[in-house]
C-alpha cells in the first residue's frame, strides 16, 4: 500500500508519501519460461556479428583524456551511437567501465549523448572507460531539426511500437544496443575485468536495471526513479511504471504474452549487481511499488534511498537541500568510491 498526503495553505501546497511493506511487492505478470533462452539467442546473434566501429575524435582541452563520437554496428535496426571517452595512457586491465543512459524522449537536451558526460566519468578516480549511450541510435551532434523530425515521425510514441510482438518491440532494439555496448567495452584491453557500472535516470535508470539483469558482468547500477519496472502492476490493482503499456488499447492476452520479456522486474531476477536506487514516494510516473517489485527480484545488495517528497521530476524545491545531503550524496559517494 502507498499513501500520498497533500497539505495546502492559501499560498502554497506540498506533498509527502509513504509505502507499506515494500519487500512484499512482486511483478504483476508471470515471468516467461523461455525468457532466458530468448535473450540468449539475442546475445548469440550479437556476438556472431563482426564488430565494426566508426569513431571521430572530439576536440578536448585535456590531453590526458580522449573522446570520440562513436558508432558500433548492431543487429538492431539502428547502430549503437554515443560518445566514448577514456584516459589517453592507461595500462592493460586497469580501468572500470561506466555506461551512462538517458531519460525518455527524442528531441530534448536530456535525451542526447554529450562528450562532456563521457569525459566527466572518464576523469573520475584513476580513470574509466566510459560510453554515454544514445538510447535510440540517433546521430549525435545534429541540428535540432533532425531530432524534432524524429520525434514527430519515426520515433513518435516509440515505446508503443511492437508491443504485441516481442520480435518487433521497440525495446528489443534498445536492449540489443546496450548489450552490444557492453560487449564492445569488455573487449578493450584496458578493462580491469571486474567492474562495470551503469548509471541512469527514469528511462535511463530502467536501461541500467535491464543491463544489470541481462549481463551478469554488470557489477553495479546507480539508478534514479527508474522506468520500465513492473508494467504488469496495472493488472493487479497497482499503477504500472512508465510507459504504462498495459493501458494500451490492444489485445490483453498479446500484451501479457510479450511485454514481460522487456520488463526489468523479470530481467533483474537473480542479478547479483549492487544496486543503488533512488525512489520517489510521490512519483506517479515510476511509482515506488513498481520499483520494489523489480528490486525484490535481485540477489545482490540493494541500497535504496527513498525521498518521501519526490515526484518523478523534482517539483518541491523546499526539499532540495535535504535531498542533496540525504539522497543524492549517497549516490554520488557510491560512484566516487566505486571508481576510485
C-alpha positions in Angstrom: 0.0 0.0 0.0 1.1 3.5 -0.7 -0.2 6.8 0.6 0.3 10.4 -0.5 -0.7 13.3 1.6 -1.3 16.9 0.4 -1.2 19.9 2.6 -2.4 23.3 1.4 -2.3 26.9 2.6 -3.7 29.9 0.9 -0.4 30.4 -0.9 1.3 27.1 -1.1 0.9 23.3 -1.1 3.1 20.3 -0.5 3.0 16.5 -0.8 4.6 13.6 1.1 4.3 9.9 0.6 4.9 6.5 2.2 5.0 2.9 1.2 4.0 0.0 3.5 5.7 -3.4 3.5 7.8 -2.7 0.3 9.6 -6.1 0.4 6.2 -7.8 -0.3 5.8 -6.4 -3.9 6.2 -8.9 -6.8 5.7 -8.4 -10.5 2.1 -8.2 -11.8 2.9 -10.6 -14.7 4.4 -14.0 -14.9 8.0 -14.4 -16.0 8.1 -16.2 -19.3 9.5 -19.7 -19.1 11.7 -19.1 -22.1 12.8 -15.6 -21.2 16.4 -16.6 -20.7 16.6 -18.6 -23.9 15.0 -15.7 -25.8 17.7 -13.3 -24.6 20.5 -15.9 -25.0 19.6 -16.0 -28.7 19.8 -12.3 -28.9 23.3 -12.3 -27.3 24.4 -15.1 -29.6 23.3 -13.1 -32.6 25.1 -10.0 -31.4 28.3 -11.9 -30.8 28.1 -13.6 -34.2 28.1 -10.2 -35.9 31.7 -9.0 -36.5 32.3 -5.7 -34.8 32.7 -2.6 -37.0 33.4 0.7 -35.2 33.4 4.2 -36.6 35.0 6.8 -34.4 35.6 10.5 -34.9 37.8 12.2 -32.4 36.3 15.1 -30.4 38.2 18.3 -29.6 39.4 18.1 -26.0 41.4 20.6 -24.0 42.8 18.0 -21.6 45.4 15.9 -23.4 45.3 13.3 -20.7 41.9 12.1 -22.0 40.4 11.3 -25.4 36.8 11.3 -26.6 35.2 10.0 -29.7 31.8 10.4 -31.4 31.3 6.6 -31.9 29.1 4.2 -33.8 29.1 0.5 -33.4 27.2 -1.9 -35.7 24.4 -3.9 -34.2 21.8 -6.4 -35.2 19.1 -3.8 -34.3 17.7 -1.5 -37.0 19.9 1.3 -35.6 23.5 1.0 -34.6 25.0 1.9 -31.2 25.7 5.6 -31.1 27.1 7.8 -28.4 30.4 9.2 -27.0 33.2 7.1 -25.8 36.0 8.6 -23.5 39.0 7.2 -21.8 42.4 8.2 -20.4 45.0 8.7 -23.2 47.5 6.5 -21.4 46.1 3.6 -19.5 47.7 0.2 -18.7 46.1 -3.0 -19.7 43.5 -4.3 -17.2 43.5 -1.1 -15.2 40.1 0.6 -15.8 36.5 0.1 -14.9 33.7 0.5 -17.4 30.9 3.1 -17.0 27.8 3.3 -19.2 25.5 6.3 -18.8 21.9 6.0 -20.1 19.5 8.8 -20.9 15.9 9.6 -19.9 12.9 9.2 -22.2 12.3 11.4 -25.2 13.8 12.1 -28.5 14.3 15.8 -29.1 15.0 17.1 -25.5 18.5 18.1 -24.5 18.4 15.4 -21.8 18.0 12.7 -24.5 21.2 13.5 -26.3 24.6 12.0 -25.7 27.4 14.5 -24.9 31.2 14.4 -24.9 31.1 16.3 -21.5 29.2 13.5 -19.8 31.6 10.8 -21.1 34.7 12.8 -20.1 33.3 13.6 -16.7 33.1 10.0 -15.7 36.4 9.1 -17.5 38.2 11.7 -15.3 36.9 10.2 -12.1 39.2 8.2 -9.8 42.0 6.7 -11.7 40.1 6.9 -14.9 37.4 4.8 -16.6 36.3 3.5 -20.0 33.0 5.5 -20.5 30.2 5.3 -23.0 27.5 7.9 -22.9 24.9 5.9 -24.8 22.2 7.3 -27.0 19.0 5.2 -26.3 17.7 5.4 -29.9 20.8 5.0 -32.1 20.3 8.6 -33.2 23.1 10.5 -34.8 25.0 12.7 -32.4 25.5 16.5 -32.6 22.9 17.1 -35.2 20.8 20.3 -35.8 17.7 20.5 -33.5 15.5 20.0 -36.6 16.9 16.4 -37.0 15.7 15.4 -33.5 12.4 17.3 -33.9 11.8 15.4 -37.2 12.5 12.0 -35.5 10.2 13.0 -32.6 7.3 13.7 -34.9 8.0 10.9 -37.3 10.0 7.6 -37.0 10.2 7.8 -33.1 6.7 9.2 -32.4 5.4 7.3 -29.4 8.3 4.9 -29.8 7.6 3.0 -26.6 4.3 1.8 -28.1 5.9 0.2 -31.2 5.6 -3.5 -31.5 4.1 -4.1 -28.0 2.1 -7.1 -29.1 5.0 -8.9 -30.7 8.3 -9.4 -28.8 10.2 -9.7 -32.1 9.0 -6.3 -33.2 9.1 -4.5 -29.8 11.0 -1.1 -29.8 12.6 -2.2 -26.6 14.2 -5.2 -28.3 16.5 -2.9 -30.3 17.1 -0.6 -27.3 18.3 -3.5 -25.2 20.3 -5.1 -28.1 22.2 -1.8 -28.3 23.0 -1.7 -24.6 24.2 -5.4 -24.8 26.4 -4.5 -27.8 27.9 -1.6 -25.9 28.8 -3.9 -23.0 30.4 -6.4 -25.3 32.4 -3.8 -27.1 33.7 -2.2 -23.9 34.6 -5.5 -22.3 36.7 -6.4 -25.4 39.1 -3.4 -24.8 42.4 -4.3 -23.2 42.2 -1.5 -20.6 39.1 -3.1 -18.9 40.1 -4.4 -15.5 37.9 -7.5 -16.0 35.9 -6.7 -12.9 34.0 -3.5 -12.7 31.1 -2.4 -14.9 28.9 0.4 -13.5 25.7 1.5 -15.2 24.0 4.8 -14.4 20.7 6.4 -15.4 17.6 8.3 -14.5 14.0 7.4 -15.5 14.2 5.5 -18.8 18.0 5.6 -18.3 17.5 4.0 -14.9 15.3 1.3 -16.5 18.0 0.6 -19.1 20.6 0.4 -16.3 18.5 -2.2 -14.4 18.0 -4.1 -17.7 21.7 -4.2 -18.2 22.3 -5.5 -14.7 19.7 -8.2 -15.3 20.7 -9.3 -18.9 24.5 -9.2 -18.5 25.8 -10.7 -15.3 29.2 -8.9 -15.8 27.5 -5.7 -14.7 28.6 -5.3 -11.1 26.9 -2.1 -10.0 24.0 0.2 -11.0 23.1 3.6 -9.8 19.5 4.5 -10.8 17.2 7.4 -10.1 13.5 6.9 -10.3 13.9 4.2 -12.9 11.3 3.3 -15.5 10.4 0.0 -17.2 9.7 -1.8 -14.0 6.6 -3.9 -13.4 4.4 -2.8 -16.3 2.1 -5.6 -15.1 1.3 -3.7 -11.9 -1.7 -2.4 -13.8 -3.1 -5.9 -13.9 -3.1 -6.4 -10.1 -4.6 -3.1 -8.8 -1.4 -1.1 -8.8 -0.1 1.6 -11.1 2.4 0.2 -13.5 5.5 2.1 -14.4 6.2 4.2 -17.5 5.4 3.8 -20.3 2.2 2.1 -19.0 2.0 -0.4 -21.8 -0.8 -2.5 -20.3 -3.0 0.6 -20.6 -2.8 0.5 -24.4 -5.9 -0.4 -26.3 -4.6 -3.7 -27.5 -5.4 -7.4 -27.1 -4.7 -8.0 -23.4 -3.6 -11.6 -24.0 -1.0 -10.5 -26.5 0.3 -7.9 -24.1 0.7 -10.4 -21.4 2.4 -12.8 -23.7 5.0 -10.3 -25.0 5.7 -7.4 -22.6 7.3 -9.4 -19.8 10.3 -10.1 -22.0 11.3 -6.5 -21.6 10.1 -5.7 -18.1 13.0 -5.0 -15.7 11.0 -6.7 -12.9 11.6 -10.0 -14.8 15.0 -9.3 -16.3 16.5 -8.4 -12.9 15.8 -11.9 -11.5 18.8 -13.3 -9.7 21.1 -10.3 -10.6 24.0 -10.1 -8.2 24.9 -6.5 -9.1 24.9 -3.9 -6.3 22.1 -1.5 -7.0 21.8 2.0 -5.6 18.3 3.2 -6.2 16.6 6.5 -5.5 12.8 6.1 -5.2 10.4 9.0 -5.0 7.4 8.2 -2.8 5.1 10.6 -4.6 6.3 9.6 -8.0 3.3 8.7 -10.2 5.4 8.2 -13.4 7.6 5.4 -12.0 5.7 4.5 -8.7 7.5 3.1 -5.7 5.5 -0.1 -5.8 6.8 -0.9 -9.3 10.4 -0.3 -8.4 10.2 -2.5 -5.3 8.6 -5.2 -7.4 11.7 -5.2 -9.6 14.3 -4.7 -6.9 12.8 -7.5 -4.8 13.9 -10.0 -7.6 17.6 -9.4 -7.2 20.2 -11.5 -5.2 22.7 -8.6 -4.9 22.9 -5.8 -2.4 20.3 -3.1 -2.8 21.0 0.3 -1.4 17.6 2.0 -1.5 17.3 5.7 -0.7 13.7 6.9 -0.6 12.6 10.5 -1.0 9.1 10.9 0.6 8.8 14.4 -1.0 10.0 13.5 -4.5 7.7 13.2 -7.6 9.2 12.0 -10.8 10.5 15.4 -11.5 11.8 17.4 -8.6 9.0 19.9 -8.1 9.3 20.7 -4.3 12.3 23.0 -4.2 12.0 23.4 -0.4 13.4 19.9 0.0 16.3 20.3 -2.4 19.0 20.8 0.2 17.7 17.8 2.2 17.7 15.7 -1.0 21.3 16.8 -1.8 22.7 15.7 1.6 20.5 12.7 2.3 19.8 11.2 -1.1 21.9 12.5 -3.9 25.1 12.3 -1.8 24.5 8.6 -1.2 24.5 8.0 -5.0 27.4 10.3 -5.8 29.6 8.9 -2.9 28.9 5.4 -4.2 30.0 6.3 -7.7 33.2 8.1 -6.5 34.1 5.2 -4.2 33.4 2.6 -6.9 35.7 4.3 -9.4 38.5 5.4 -7.0 
